């Protein structure tokens, strides 16, 4: 009996425990369900966030690709421009080399520089320019005809292109100074050659040496020495203005013919002598006659004034009784 009661009691406790366990299991199941739902919501939210991020990333990637494509296009354009600029620089370098060959001349002759000068002087009237003018045994290709028959020799031969190239490439101050001194020596030598054209009977003892602009800038010390020799050192770019200035000054101050001037001075002296003779001769006599006439007129005017004064006094005198006729006649006779 006790055993049965114990078994029943144990069964009841077991049933209570099973019920409690079932309740706990149900609560756990409910919690697991809620957790599962929360996980599902979290998964969905994470998925939506990931999808949104992927879409944003895709849009950003597309924008970056567009910007990269634009950068590529700009870079291609810049590269094309750079290539074009490089071609232009190459063309400019070639043009400068050709221009240097024209301006500085060849190594054997300086004819190209004279061609530039010829184009500038071609703007002058033909009768102002003489070609291949001879001065003794020497000949200069150009000479400007000045008023009075004088000539202005113009030389433009320059063959030292190598020194200009080295001077343009030199960076060290000492090397540049050495090359400038070399160019100056060459300019002095050319100026002495031009000075040999200065015939006092045919020129104004003045000549022009046209040199490349770079030579003119590098040989400033030689300009004064050339001027003392009677040679103006001018750059190609200013050769024509210098020539016109010299012509204008010659026209204004140096174009007088001394023989013509002496003849005109003699004519003026003769005219002054004749004027002096006329002044001392007929004009002097005429002046004496005019002075005599003036004195006579002065006396006549004085007499006329005296008569006018008498008439005025007579008009202002008081009236008196009429005198007998005999007295009146006698008074008039008096």
Backbone torsions as a table, in degrees:
resi	resn	phi	psi	omega
1	UNK	NA	-48.2	177.5
2	UNK	-62.6	-36.5	179.7
3	UNK	-66.5	-40.8	179.4
4	UNK	-64.7	-42.9	177.9
5	UNK	-61.2	-39.7	179.2
6	UNK	-64.5	-40.0	-179.6
7	UNK	-66.2	-43.4	179.7
8	UNK	-62.1	-40.6	179.7
9	UNK	-64.3	-40.7	178.9
10	UNK	-66.4	-39.2	178.2
11	UNK	-64.7	-38.9	178.6
12	UNK	-64.5	-41.2	179.3
13	UNK	-64.7	-38.1	179.8
14	UNK	-65.8	-38.7	179.7
15	UNK	-65.3	-41.8	178.3
16	UNK	-62.7	-40.8	179.4
17	UNK	-65.3	-38.1	178.7
18	UNK	-65.1	-40.7	178.6
19	UNK	-62.9	-43.6	179.3
20	UNK	-63.8	-40.3	179.3
21	UNK	-65.4	-37.2	178.0
22	UNK	-65.2	-39.4	178.6
23	UNK	-64.1	-41.6	178.4
24	UNK	-65.4	-39.3	-179.4
25	UNK	-64.5	-39.6	178.1
26	UNK	-64.4	-42.2	178.5
27	UNK	-62.9	-40.8	178.4
28	UNK	-64.0	-39.4	178.8
29	UNK	-63.8	-42.5	177.6
30	UNK	-62.4	-43.5	179.0
31	UNK	-63.0	-42.2	178.1
32	UNK	-62.3	-37.0	178.4
33	UNK	-65.0	-44.4	178.2
34	UNK	-63.0	-41.9	178.4
35	UNK	-63.4	-40.0	178.9
36	UNK	-63.3	-42.8	178.0
37	UNK	-63.9	-43.2	178.9
38	UNK	-61.3	-40.6	177.8
39	UNK	-63.8	-40.1	179.6
40	UNK	-64.3	-44.4	177.7
41	UNK	-61.9	-42.6	179.4
42	UNK	-63.5	-40.9	178.5
43	UNK	-62.6	-43.9	178.8
44	UNK	-63.3	-41.6	-179.8
45	UNK	-64.8	-42.1	177.9
46	UNK	-64.0	-39.7	-179.8
47	UNK	-65.4	-43.2	178.3
48	UNK	-62.9	-42.1	177.8
49	UNK	-63.0	-39.4	178.3
50	UNK	-65.8	-43.3	178.2
51	UNK	-62.9	-42.2	177.4
52	UNK	-62.6	-43.2	178.7
53	UNK	-63.5	-39.4	178.9
54	UNK	-64.8	-39.2	178.0
55	UNK	-65.4	-44.1	177.6
56	UNK	-61.8	-41.2	179.3
57	UNK	-65.2	-38.3	178.6
58	UNK	-64.4	-43.3	177.9
59	UNK	-63.2	-44.1	178.2
60	UNK	-62.1	-40.2	178.8
61	UNK	-63.5	-40.5	178.4
62	UNK	-64.4	-42.3	176.6
63	UNK	-62.3	-42.1	178.0
64	UNK	-63.2	-39.8	177.2
65	UNK	-61.9	-41.3	178.0
66	UNK	-63.2	-42.6	179.1
67	UNK	-65.8	-39.0	178.0
68	UNK	-64.7	-39.9	177.9
69	UNK	-63.2	-43.1	176.7
70	UNK	-61.9	-41.2	178.2
71	UNK	-62.7	-38.8	177.4
72	UNK	-63.2	-42.1	178.7
73	UNK	-64.7	-44.6	178.8
74	UNK	-62.1	-41.7	178.7
75	UNK	-62.9	-39.2	177.5
76	UNK	-64.9	-40.8	178.0
77	UNK	-64.6	-43.3	178.1
78	UNK	-61.4	-41.2	179.0
79	UNK	-64.0	-40.5	178.3
80	UNK	-64.9	-42.4	177.5
81	UNK	-62.9	-41.4	179.2
82	UNK	-63.7	-40.5	177.0
83	UNK	-64.9	-41.2	177.1
84	UNK	-63.3	-41.3	178.6
85	UNK	-64.8	-39.4	177.8
86	UNK	-62.3	-40.8	177.4
87	UNK	-64.2	-41.9	178.0
88	UNK	-63.1	-39.4	177.9
89	UNK	-64.2	-40.8	177.3
90	UNK	-63.0	-43.3	178.1
91	UNK	-63.7	-40.5	178.5
92	UNK	-64.2	-40.4	178.1
93	UNK	-62.8	-42.7	177.3
94	UNK	-62.7	-41.3	179.5
95	UNK	-64.2	-40.4	179.0
96	UNK	-65.4	-39.0	177.2
97	UNK	-63.8	-41.9	177.6
98	UNK	-65.7	-39.8	178.5
99	UNK	-64.7	-39.0	176.9
100	UNK	-62.0	-39.0	178.6
101	UNK	-65.3	-32.5	179.1
102	UNK	-77.6	-42.7	-174.8
103	UNK	-75.4	-46.2	-175.3
104	UNK	-85.0	-22.7	178.6
105	UNK	92.2	173.0	178.7
106	UNK	-85.5	173.2	-179.2
107	UNK	-73.7	-26.3	-176.0
108	UNK	-93.4	-31.6	-177.8
109	UNK	-143.5	154.8	177.6
110	UNK	-104.2	35.2	-174.0
111	UNK	-69.9	-29.6	-176.2
112	UNK	-65.6	-41.1	177.0
113	UNK	-60.7	-38.3	178.0
114	UNK	-68.7	-27.8	175.4
115	UNK	-64.0	-41.9	176.9
116	UNK	-62.0	-45.2	179.4
117	UNK	-63.9	-35.9	178.8
118	UNK	-63.5	-38.3	178.4
119	UNK	-65.6	-37.1	178.5
120	UNK	-69.8	-45.0	-178.4
121	UNK	-72.6	-16.4	178.5
122	UNK	-64.9	-16.9	178.0
123	UNK	-76.0	-13.4	179.3
124	UNK	-80.8	157.0	174.0
125	UNK	-60.4	144.3	-176.1
126	UNK	-58.5	-32.3	-177.1
127	UNK	-76.0	-5.9	178.2
128	UNK	-89.9	-13.8	-172.9
129	UNK	-119.8	129.9	176.1
130	UNK	-114.1	130.9	-178.9
131	UNK	-99.9	147.3	176.9
132	UNK	52.8	50.3	179.0
133	UNK	-75.7	135.1	-178.0
134	UNK	-99.7	134.4	174.5
135	UNK	-126.9	92.3	-174.0
136	UNK	70.9	-128.1	178.3
137	UNK	-89.3	1.7	-178.0
138	UNK	-105.8	155.5	-178.0
139	UNK	-136.2	129.9	175.3
140	UNK	-112.8	141.8	-171.4
141	UNK	-70.8	-31.0	-177.3
142	UNK	-129.0	140.9	173.8
143	UNK	-148.1	130.9	-179.3
144	UNK	-89.1	129.2	177.0
145	UNK	-78.8	122.6	-178.2
146	UNK	-102.1	160.0	175.0
147	UNK	-57.0	141.3	-177.9
148	UNK	89.8	3.2	177.1
149	UNK	87.0	1.1	179.0
150	UNK	-78.7	164.6	-179.2
151	UNK	-122.4	149.9	174.1
152	UNK	-116.6	100.8	-179.6
153	UNK	-68.4	139.9	-178.5
154	UNK	-130.1	121.6	179.4
155	UNK	-120.6	140.7	-178.1
156	UNK	-137.5	17.6	179.7
157	UNK	-72.4	129.0	175.8
158	UNK	-146.7	115.7	-172.8
159	UNK	-114.7	-0.8	-175.1
160	UNK	-93.4	66.3	178.6
161	UNK	-72.5	-29.3	-176.9
162	UNK	-63.8	-40.4	179.9
163	UNK	-64.2	-35.5	177.4
164	UNK	-67.2	-39.4	178.7
165	UNK	-63.1	-45.0	179.5
166	UNK	-65.7	-36.0	178.9
167	UNK	-67.7	-37.0	179.3
168	UNK	-68.9	-31.4	-178.4
169	UNK	-89.6	-14.3	-175.8
170	UNK	-72.2	137.7	178.8
171	UNK	-116.9	-29.2	179.6
172	UNK	-73.2	133.2	-179.7
173	UNK	-57.8	-39.8	-179.2
174	UNK	-64.8	-41.7	179.2
175	UNK	-65.8	-41.5	177.9
176	UNK	-63.0	-41.3	179.1
177	UNK	-62.9	-41.9	179.4
178	UNK	-62.9	-43.7	-179.9
179	UNK	-68.0	-37.9	177.3
180	UNK	-63.5	-39.1	176.5
181	UNK	-64.7	-37.2	177.3
182	UNK	-64.1	-44.6	177.9
183	UNK	-62.7	-40.1	179.1
184	UNK	-62.9	-39.5	177.4
185	UNK	-62.9	-39.9	178.6
186	UNK	-65.5	-38.3	178.2
187	UNK	-66.3	-40.7	178.2
188	UNK	-61.8	-42.0	178.8
189	UNK	-62.6	-42.8	178.1
190	UNK	-65.8	-37.4	178.8
191	UNK	-64.4	-39.0	177.3
192	UNK	-64.9	-34.7	176.0
193	UNK	-65.3	-43.3	179.4
194	UNK	-66.0	-34.1	-179.6
195	UNK	-62.0	-23.6	179.0
196	UNK	-71.2	-15.8	176.6
197	UNK	-80.4	-11.8	-168.6
198	UNK	-81.4	82.2	176.2
199	UNK	-81.6	120.1	-177.1
200	UNK	-59.4	-27.3	-178.3
201	UNK	-82.1	-19.4	-175.7
202	UNK	-117.2	-14.2	-178.3
203	UNK	-126.8	173.3	172.5
204	UNK	-88.7	19.7	-173.5
205	UNK	57.6	38.1	-179.9
206	UNK	-142.8	134.8	177.0
207	UNK	-137.0	167.1	-178.6
208	UNK	-122.6	130.9	173.7
209	UNK	-112.6	109.1	179.5
210	UNK	-91.6	126.4	-177.2
211	UNK	-129.1	163.3	174.5
212	UNK	-58.0	151.7	-177.6
213	UNK	-59.6	-38.4	179.5
214	UNK	-64.7	-38.1	177.0
215	UNK	-65.8	-42.2	179.7
216	UNK	-62.0	-39.7	-179.5
217	UNK	-71.6	-29.7	-175.9
218	UNK	-89.8	-7.2	-174.6
219	UNK	-123.8	45.5	-176.8
220	UNK	-61.9	-34.8	-177.6
221	UNK	-67.4	-27.0	-178.0
222	UNK	-80.3	-13.8	-177.4
223	UNK	-65.3	-45.6	-178.9
224	UNK	-65.4	-39.5	178.1
225	UNK	-64.4	-39.5	176.1
226	UNK	-64.0	-38.4	179.1
227	UNK	-64.3	-38.2	177.0
228	UNK	-64.2	-27.4	175.5
229	UNK	-81.8	-5.8	-177.0
230	UNK	89.1	20.6	-176.4
231	UNK	-120.7	126.4	174.6
232	UNK	-92.9	120.7	177.0
233	UNK	-92.1	116.1	-175.2
234	UNK	-128.1	150.5	175.6
235	UNK	-77.4	158.4	179.1
236	UNK	-56.2	-39.4	-175.1
237	UNK	-66.6	-21.3	-177.6
238	UNK	-116.4	12.7	-176.7
239	UNK	-62.3	-47.5	-178.4
240	UNK	-64.3	-45.6	176.1
241	UNK	-59.2	-37.6	177.9
242	UNK	-64.8	-43.5	-179.6
243	UNK	-61.6	-44.5	179.5
244	UNK	-65.3	-36.9	178.9
245	UNK	-65.1	-43.5	177.9
246	UNK	-63.3	-40.7	178.6
247	UNK	-63.5	-41.0	179.8
248	UNK	-65.0	-43.3	178.5
249	UNK	-65.0	-39.4	177.6
250	UNK	-65.3	-38.9	178.2
251	UNK	-65.6	-34.9	-176.7
252	UNK	-82.9	-39.3	-171.0
253	UNK	-122.0	-28.1	-170.4
254	UNK	-113.3	8.7	-176.9
255	UNK	-98.3	27.7	-177.3
256	UNK	-95.5	129.9	175.9
257	UNK	-81.5	120.3	-175.4
258	UNK	-64.5	-37.8	178.7
259	UNK	-64.9	-43.8	177.9
260	UNK	-63.3	-39.7	178.7
261	UNK	-63.3	-43.1	179.3
262	UNK	-63.3	-40.5	178.5
263	UNK	-62.6	-43.1	179.3
264	UNK	-66.6	-34.6	177.4
265	UNK	-65.8	-40.9	177.1
266	UNK	-62.7	-42.0	178.2
267	UNK	-61.6	-42.4	178.7
268	UNK	-63.7	-38.2	178.4
269	UNK	-64.7	-42.6	177.0
270	UNK	-61.9	-41.6	179.5
271	UNK	-64.2	-40.1	177.7
272	UNK	-65.3	-37.0	178.6
273	UNK	-66.0	-42.6	178.9
274	UNK	-64.1	-38.6	177.5
275	UNK	-62.5	-39.5	179.0
276	UNK	-64.5	-42.5	178.9
277	UNK	-62.8	-43.7	178.0
278	UNK	-60.9	-39.4	-179.3
279	UNK	-65.4	-43.1	-178.9
280	UNK	-78.0	-20.7	-176.3
281	UNK	-97.4	-104.3	-173.9
282	UNK	-61.6	-39.6	-179.9
283	UNK	-65.0	-35.9	177.7
284	UNK	-65.5	-44.9	177.5
285	UNK	-62.4	-40.9	178.2
286	UNK	-62.6	-36.7	177.9
287	UNK	-66.0	-37.8	177.0
288	UNK	-63.9	-45.0	178.6
289	UNK	-61.7	-41.2	178.6
290	UNK	-63.7	-38.0	179.3
291	UNK	-66.1	-42.2	176.7
292	UNK	-61.4	-44.6	178.4
293	UNK	-62.4	-37.4	177.7
294	UNK	-63.1	-41.8	179.3
295	UNK	-64.2	-42.5	178.9
296	UNK	-63.0	-44.4	178.4
297	UNK	-61.9	-37.4	179.2
298	UNK	-62.9	-40.7	178.2
299	UNK	-66.0	-42.4	178.8
300	UNK	-62.9	-41.0	178.8
301	UNK	-64.9	-38.9	179.7
302	UNK	-65.3	-41.4	178.3
303	UNK	-65.3	-40.2	178.4
304	UNK	-64.0	-36.7	177.6
305	UNK	-65.8	-40.5	178.8
306	UNK	-62.6	-42.9	178.1
307	UNK	-62.5	-40.1	179.3
308	UNK	-64.9	-35.8	178.4
309	UNK	-66.1	-41.4	178.8
310	UNK	-63.2	-42.4	179.1
311	UNK	-63.1	-39.1	-179.2
312	UNK	-66.2	-40.5	178.9
313	UNK	-67.1	-38.2	178.7
314	UNK	-64.8	-36.8	-179.6
315	UNK	-70.8	-30.5	-178.2
316	UNK	-87.9	-10.0	-178.4
317	UNK	-71.0	148.8	179.1
318	UNK	-70.0	152.8	-179.5
319	UNK	-73.6	140.9	179.1
320	UNK	-121.9	160.8	-179.6
321	UNK	-61.2	149.8	-178.0
322	UNK	-67.0	135.8	179.8
323	UNK	-86.0	162.1	176.7
324	UNK	-59.4	156.2	-176.8
325	UNK	-63.6	-35.9	-178.7
326	UNK	-65.3	-41.3	-179.9
327	UNK	-67.0	-38.7	-179.7
328	UNK	-63.2	-43.3	179.7
329	UNK	-66.5	-39.2	178.7
330	UNK	-65.8	-40.0	178.2
331	UNK	-63.7	-40.5	178.0
332	UNK	-64.2	-38.2	179.3
333	UNK	-63.6	-42.1	175.8
334	UNK	-59.0	NA	NA
